[in-house]
Amino acid sequence: MPVKIDDEVLFIMFDNVEQYGFDEHKLRLINILSASLKGHSQYARNELIKLWDDIEADISLASEPPTEEQLSLEHPEMFDVE
């Protein structure tokens, strides 16, 4: 079911891109809003729905705990066995 885009959803989107540091999504959001101001409202609405889905997917990925392999690459000292 598509998300109904309203002011509250836009605030949530901005908060999420700031909180998670999704700079690419922030730039997309600004560009989409700019398009809507230039009279491309249907395009902007469709793109906002896609962006919402992308942000939700990236938040889900960011919320997953790291795998043992990721941990060993990021913190090899934790796996130093002598």
Buried (B, 14 or more C-beta within 10 A) or exposed (E): EEBEBEEEBBEEBBEBBEEBEBEEBBEBBEEBBEBBEEEBEEEBBBBBBEBBEBBEEBBEEEEEEEEEEEEBEEEEEEEEEE
